């Protein structure tokens, strides 16, 4: 459905990694090309493009705000509304949409990503064990509910070996989960959307360390990368706008 509305995508961003917004900017281009919205913009909470500055450029009377986050917590429920609501007025309606990570299609995205990898490398899916690695939080552990739901949905599909969840900043830690999986062919998927330090440095380093420990005599560790740049994301983002309209 084509509208005169604007779409504002908000990501976490980074003050030290200038390319952190790259996946979201690419998704914005795909959505812009669809012609569904009169305006499509990207703003980041940290670094550039700055959310407030970007919002000031929008002219549409209705702005749909979609957080490009995989979990629903303080940032999506409080920080983003607190930042955006001052722009609301009698002539400007702001509609907050669910974070992309709450979309039921994330589990399907994960399964499709794994199956493509299996086909590419000639792996029997049932022989592949899967480790989903999320950000986690040392200050508030146990909040990654969407990650656990998607892991459960992936496991219920029965296409792969075991499915486990680990984190970079809380237990169970990714390094320990990888070490405990020696003897298994493991696919590591980063449950991460922002191309920040965790996605492009920390998780790849942990995988490299595990590969070094395994050497050439252990089953391999496959790095499927973070899911933030997945080609299915633009559709899920647009679905979140539809879901908010229907709520």
C-alpha positions in Angstrom: 0.0 0.0 0.0 1.4 3.4 -1.1 1.1 6.2 1.4 2.1 9.8 1.9 3.6 8.9 5.2 7.2 8.9 6.2 9.2 6.0 7.7 11.9 6.6 10.2 14.2 3.7 11.0 16.2 4.0 14.2 19.3 2.0 14.9 21.8 1.9 17.8 24.8 3.2 15.9 28.3 3.8 17.2 30.5 6.8 18.0 33.7 5.0 17.0 32.6 2.7 14.1 31.4 4.9 11.2 30.0 2.0 9.2 27.7 0.8 12.0 24.7 2.2 10.2 25.5 0.5 6.9 23.0 -2.4 7.0 20.1 -0.2 8.0 21.0 2.4 5.3 21.0 -0.4 2.8 17.5 -1.6 4.0 16.3 2.0 3.7 17.3 2.1 0.1 15.3 -1.1 -0.7 12.3 0.3 1.1 12.7 3.7 -0.6 12.8 1.9 -4.0 9.5 0.2 -3.2 7.7 3.6 -3.3 5.6 2.6 -0.3 6.5 5.7 1.7 6.8 9.4 0.7 10.0 9.6 2.7 12.3 7.0 4.2 15.0 8.1 6.7 17.6 6.5 9.0 18.7 7.9 12.3 21.1 6.5 14.9 21.1 6.9 18.6 24.9 7.0 18.6 27.0 8.6 15.9 25.7 9.6 12.5 23.2 10.1 11.0 21.8 11.7 14.2 18.1 10.9 14.9 17.0 14.4 15.9 18.7 16.0 12.8 17.2 13.4 10.5 13.7 13.8 11.9 13.9 17.5 11.4 14.2 16.9 7.6 10.9 15.0 7.4 7.9 16.8 6.0 5.2 14.1 6.0 2.2 14.6 8.3 2.5 11.0 9.6 5.8 9.4 10.6 6.1 5.7 11.4 9.0 4.9 13.7 10.5 1.4 13.5 13.3 0.6 15.9 16.0 -1.6 14.3 16.5 -3.6 17.4 16.1 -7.4 18.1 14.8 -7.0 21.6 12.1 -4.8 23.2 13.4 -3.1 26.3 14.4 0.3 27.7 15.7 1.7 24.5 12.7 0.8 22.4 10.0 1.5 25.0 11.4 4.6 26.7 14.6 6.1 25.2 13.3 6.3 21.6 9.8 7.7 22.5 11.4 10.2 24.8 13.6 11.4 22.0 10.9 11.5 19.3 7.8 12.6 21.1 8.9 16.3 21.4 8.5 16.4 17.6 4.8 15.6 17.7 2.3 18.4 17.1 -1.2 19.1 15.9 0.1 18.7 12.3 2.5 15.9 12.9 1.4 12.4 14.0 4.1 9.9 15.2 3.3 6.2 15.2 5.6 3.9 17.1 6.0 0.4 15.6 7.2 -2.8 17.2 11.0 -3.4 17.0 11.9 -5.5 14.0 13.1 -8.3 16.3 9.6 -9.0 17.5 8.5 -10.1 14.1 7.6 -13.7 13.9 9.5 -13.9 10.6 12.9 -13.6 12.4 12.8 -17.4 13.1 12.1 -18.0 9.4 14.9 -15.7 8.4 17.3 -17.7 10.7 16.2 -21.0 9.2 16.5 -19.8 5.6 20.0 -18.4 6.3 21.1 -21.8 7.8 19.6 -23.8 5.0 21.3 -21.6 2.3 24.6 -22.2 4.1 24.0 -25.9 4.2 23.2 -26.0 0.5 26.2 -23.9 -0.4 28.7 -26.1 1.5 27.0 -29.5 1.0 26.1 -29.9 4.7 23.2 -32.2 5.8 21.1 -29.8 8.0 20.5 -32.5 10.7 24.3 -32.8 11.1 24.6 -29.1 11.9 24.5 -27.8 15.4 23.5 -24.1 15.7 24.7 -21.5 18.2 22.8 -18.2 18.2 24.8 -15.5 19.8 23.2 -12.3 21.2 24.4 -9.2 22.8 23.2 -9.9 26.3 23.6 -7.5 29.2 25.9 -7.7 32.2 23.7 -5.1 34.0 20.4 -6.8 33.2 20.9 -10.4 32.3 18.0 -12.6 31.2 16.2 -10.0 29.2 16.8 -11.5 25.7 13.4 -13.0 25.5 13.0 -12.6 21.7 16.2 -14.5 21.1 15.1 -17.4 23.2 11.7 -17.5 21.5 13.3 -17.6 18.1 15.7 -20.3 19.2 12.7 -22.3 20.4 10.9 -21.8 17.1 14.0 -22.9 15.2 14.3 -26.0 17.4 10.6 -26.8 16.9 11.2 -26.9 13.2 13.4 -29.9 13.6 15.6 -29.1 10.6 18.9 -29.0 12.4 20.8 -30.7 15.2 20.7 -28.9 18.6 20.0 -25.2 18.9 21.7 -23.3 21.7 21.8 -19.7 22.8 24.8 -17.8 24.1 25.7 -14.2 24.7 28.7 -11.8 24.5 28.0 -9.9 27.8 26.2 -12.4 30.0 26.1 -16.1 30.7 26.1 -18.5 29.0 29.0 -16.9 27.3 29.7 -17.6 23.6 33.3 -18.7 24.2 32.2 -21.3 26.7 29.3 -22.5 24.5 31.7 -23.0 21.6 34.2 -24.9 23.8 31.5 -27.2 25.1 30.4 -28.0 21.5 33.7 -29.5 20.4 32.9 -32.7 18.5 30.0 -31.0 16.7 29.9 -29.2 13.4 28.7 -25.8 14.6 27.1 -22.8 12.7 27.4 -19.6 14.6 24.8 -16.9 13.8 25.2 -13.5 15.3 21.8 -12.4 16.7 22.9 -8.8 16.1 21.7 -6.0 13.7 24.1 -3.2 14.2 27.6 -3.5 12.6 29.2 -2.4 15.9 32.1 -3.8 17.8 30.3 -7.1 18.8 29.3 -7.9 15.3 32.5 -7.1 13.4 35.2 -7.7 16.0 34.2 -9.5 19.2 32.2 -12.5 17.7 34.6 -13.1 14.8 37.5 -13.1 17.2 35.8 -15.7 19.4 35.1 -17.9 16.4 38.7 -17.5 15.2 40.0 -18.5 18.7 37.7 -21.5 18.8 38.9 -22.6 15.3 42.5 -22.3 16.5 41.7 -24.5 19.5 40.0 -27.1 17.4 42.8 -27.2 14.8 42.4 -29.4 11.8 41.3 -32.5 13.6 38.0 -31.2 15.0 34.7 -30.6 13.2 34.6 -27.1 11.8 33.0 -23.9 13.1 31.0 -22.1 10.4 30.6 -18.3 10.8 27.3 -17.2 9.3 27.7 -13.6 10.4 25.2 -11.2 12.0 21.6 -11.2 10.8 21.4 -7.4 10.5 22.1 -7.2 6.8 19.9 -10.1 5.8 17.9 -9.4 2.6 14.6 -10.3 4.4 14.9 -7.4 6.8 13.2 -4.7 4.6 10.1 -6.8 4.3 10.0 -7.4 8.1 10.5 -3.7 8.7 7.5 -2.8 6.5 5.4 -5.5 8.1 6.0 -3.8 11.5 4.4 -0.7 10.1 1.4 -2.7 9.0 1.2 -4.4 12.4 1.1 -1.1 14.2 -1.6 0.2 11.9 -3.7 -2.9 12.7 -3.2 -2.8 16.4 
